[in-house]
């Protein structure tokens, strides 16, 4: 069995954090392609680790519980 250091909830939290930061305009235009590519890799890994979990398939349609401060 392969040891996983990053669990599915960690991946979901990173995806939510990226989404909240993007909605708040915290990324510059020249950063968007790199951040989008990273988000896709995390989403694919999350789907691979937990394909049967309903929250994975609904991840992009749900609102997030994170609040990101621009302080």
Steps between C-alpha positions, in 0.01 A plus 500: 500500500628845407537751781302816440605815678233716342150376563185565301377772735834680459458501122141620529609780733767618254245500216259702711773743598598554134136558406442754778822685421409512129153637578658773711741595221811406694689377192659706225411419142845357426455252786166358391621230261747356754244509780235345274737220400586434864130496590433244226779273628360518854147432376615198296694363798196548724280314253757221475534462878128512577295429184200364692456799730204716399671817620768462233256507211319798651810691604486763228129570545509550876577825675805495721519538875827693492536869553820645358622827640684740272687651795 
